[in-house]
Amino acid sequence: MISHRVTLLTLALVFGGAVLLAVLNQFTPPGSALHVPPYVIALVGKYLCFAMLALAVDLVWGFGGILPLGHAAFFALGGYAMGMYLMRQIGTRGVYGNAMLPDFMVFLGWKALPWYWSGFEWFAFAALMVVLVPAVLALVFGWLAFRSRVTGVYLSIITQALTYALLLAFFRNDMGFGGNNGLTDFKDIVGFPVQADPTRASLLVLSALFLCGQFLLARFVVMSRFGKVLIAVRDTESRTRFLGYRPESYKLVVWVLSAIMAGIGGALYVPQVGIINPSEFSPANSIEAVIWVAVGGRGTLSGAILGAVLVNFGKTWFTSALPELWLFALGALFIGVTLLLPEGVMGLFRARAAKPGTAPEAEAAPAKGMVT
Amino acid sequence: MTEADTLLYLDGVTVSFDGFRALNGLSLVLEEGEMRAVIGPNGAGKTTMMDVITGKTRPDTGSVIYQAGTDLTKLDEPAIAALGIGRKFQKPTVFEPQTVWDNLLLALAGDRRPKFSLWARESAAERARIEQILETVRLPEQRHRRAGDLSHGQKQWLEIGMLLAQEPRLLLVDEPVAGMTDAETEQTAELLREINLTRAVVVVEHDMAFVRALGVKVTVLHEGSVLSEGSIDHVSEDPRVIEVYLGR
């Protein structure tokens, strides 16, 4: 149901595109017509991180039937884990020159590093936390929710509440994550200056690599027998129970995997944008991620990547050209896609590719899915 | 009848929904390998009985003993399915966007855990079994079609095929011929008799001609308990049955 051609095209566009931009940025002189300015590199890197979030949303929504309205929480947690590492790398180069404490802690008059900051001076530890923190939260949340058979709108609302609760918590200075300013003023990542062009170009290529890896992993999962069960659970959950499957364990596996994917996206996002603050937890971010997937085509994986890049490109353009109209445009886009393109942009391609007289290959994104 | 021959024993099962007694002290014995038809007017408790046996509904009182040892009222749906009880719903319930083949593959008896299904490859034995079931349910030509594109009758058969793939000891079939043509009804009766050669079957049905065609022991339910039991001729002559059901 996900053709090899589309898969190869997706991989080629993502990775090839990122490498091409990075090369044009690094190896052409700034005056040349072919030169890609650094801000484009940072922007595209950001889009690719959002695409990882979109992929994570598509996995649970498109294939598991769980509409997540709080997935940006996992993205932000991964981002905070990376941010904590980057903060510890600043060392004495901060405004207060404190080797141990980040600036905001000195400002708050703290004397020692809170226990949960220990270990973040090591990249390997931080990388582990990028995976572990979203995974554990998703495991606990999913175990409670799926075991109690919370589904549909109720589940969506709880996910929204989860990210909102985290938003409020991270706003508090007492939490020790920099309050509403968040974590910023980063200097180095694994020894390289985070603001330097070669570092940014490398981060872009790295993001593309991770995105391709996640895409292949997600594709493997949905095309395995596990994926078939998952789709069956999405469409007719009670039937799978009478066949002897436990839908809650299938949902839990895919939910945790999806949280990890989002977390990795967040971790790559933070060094490229240079800041992580509580606004990343805001419910609107999670809803936007759902719109990306709807625009690209729910249940297609490639569509999630396409949607994330397209909508964010639109956002970049709109917010500089007509900033006050962006939210209206986004709303109109969502309504338009829901009414006219229930299968998103990928649905357009699919309709064109289908031979006349035969039904589309797979109606992986039934229109009813938009509301469930 | 000895205890060893008893496959399923419902003992005084009562289920109430908001004060309405869907089942009222229902007791029923099903023997190993038996085919039983269950009839009764709307609201007699037929579907609720299936819900209790398959673990969807937990009874207020009473027990459901399977194979003389397991009380099904203590288990949930997947656990009961794993014990070998399959269920066909009134409305055909198949996995619509997936192919006929995949529907059967998902139903095949085997490991149901995610860690197995993530790595599972279709084995030769599985393929052979699916081919065999496709023949039995008369759908070999439809294997690559989406289940959602099948006709109503074909969906019913696919669902019966999925039940067979589960390798159950006991099949619960809810109104298998509702909405079928006469020819399909006849073929379905034949199919159920074929299945009954190796497994016990409980058929809930409204269609009296179909029940007569099956030619098996009939249990008549009324207001949540057994009104009459015996051959179709016996129960259709029972004055109480005539009054509540057949006489209408």
HADDOCK unambig.tbl for C-alpha pairs under 7 A between the chains (distance, minus, plus):
assign (segid A and resid 221 and name CA) (segid B and resid 118 and name CA) 6.77 0.50 0.50
assign (segid A and resid 224 and name CA) (segid B and resid 118 and name CA) 5.78 0.50 0.50
assign (segid A and resid 224 and name CA) (segid B and resid 119 and name CA) 6.99 0.50 0.50
assign (segid A and resid 225 and name CA) (segid B and resid 117 and name CA) 5.16 0.50 0.50
assign (segid A and resid 225 and name CA) (segid B and resid 118 and name CA) 6.01 0.50 0.50
assign (segid A and resid 225 and name CA) (segid B and resid 120 and name CA) 6.34 0.50 0.50
assign (segid A and resid 226 and name CA) (segid B and resid 114 and name CA) 6.16 0.50 0.50
assign (segid A and resid 226 and name CA) (segid B and resid 117 and name CA) 4.70 0.50 0.50
assign (segid A and resid 226 and name CA) (segid B and resid 118 and name CA) 4.74 0.50 0.50
assign (segid A and resid 229 and name CA) (segid B and resid 106 and name CA) 6.82 0.50 0.50
assign (segid A and resid 232 and name CA) (segid B and resid 95 and name CA) 5.74 0.50 0.50
assign (segid A and resid 235 and name CA) (segid B and resid 95 and name CA) 6.81 0.50 0.50
assign (segid A and resid 236 and name CA) (segid B and resid 95 and name CA) 6.78 0.50 0.50
assign (segid A and resid 239 and name CA) (segid B and resid 93 and name CA) 6.97 0.50 0.50
assign (segid A and resid 241 and name CA) (segid B and resid 77 and name CA) 5.71 0.50 0.50
assign (segid A and resid 241 and name CA) (segid B and resid 78 and name CA) 5.10 0.50 0.50
assign (segid A and resid 242 and name CA) (segid B and resid 77 and name CA) 5.67 0.50 0.50
assign (segid A and resid 242 and name CA) (segid B and resid 78 and name CA) 5.89 0.50 0.50
assign (segid A and resid 242 and name CA) (segid B and resid 81 and name CA) 5.67 0.50 0.50
assign (segid A and resid 242 and name CA) (segid B and resid 86 and name CA) 6.83 0.50 0.50
assign (segid A and resid 242 and name CA) (segid B and resid 87 and name CA) 6.74 0.50 0.50
assign (segid A and resid 243 and name CA) (segid B and resid 78 and name CA) 6.76 0.50 0.50
assign (segid A and resid 243 and name CA) (segid B and resid 81 and name CA) 5.93 0.50 0.50
assign (segid A and resid 243 and name CA) (segid B and resid 107 and name CA) 6.16 0.50 0.50
assign (segid A and resid 244 and name CA) (segid B and resid 77 and name CA) 6.90 0.50 0.50
assign (segid A and resid 244 and name CA) (segid B and resid 78 and name CA) 3.83 0.50 0.50
assign (segid A and resid 244 and name CA) (segid B and resid 79 and name CA) 6.51 0.50 0.50
assign (segid A and resid 244 and name CA) (segid B and resid 81 and name CA) 4.83 0.50 0.50
assign (segid A and resid 244 and name CA) (segid B and resid 82 and name CA) 5.53 0.50 0.50
assign (segid A and resid 244 and name CA) (segid B and resid 112 and name CA) 6.82 0.50 0.50
assign (segid A and resid 245 and name CA) (segid B and resid 78 and name CA) 5.67 0.50 0.50
assign (segid A and resid 245 and name CA) (segid B and resid 112 and name CA) 5.51 0.50 0.50
assign (segid A and resid 246 and name CA) (segid B and resid 78 and name CA) 6.24 0.50 0.50
assign (segid A and resid 250 and name CA) (segid B and resid 114 and name CA) 6.05 0.50 0.50
assign (segid A and resid 362 and name CA) (segid B and resid 97 and name CA) 6.60 0.50 0.50
assign (segid A and resid 363 and name CA) (segid B and resid 97 and name CA) 6.24 0.50 0.50
assign (segid A and resid 364 and name CA) (segid B and resid 97 and name CA) 6.86 0.50 0.50
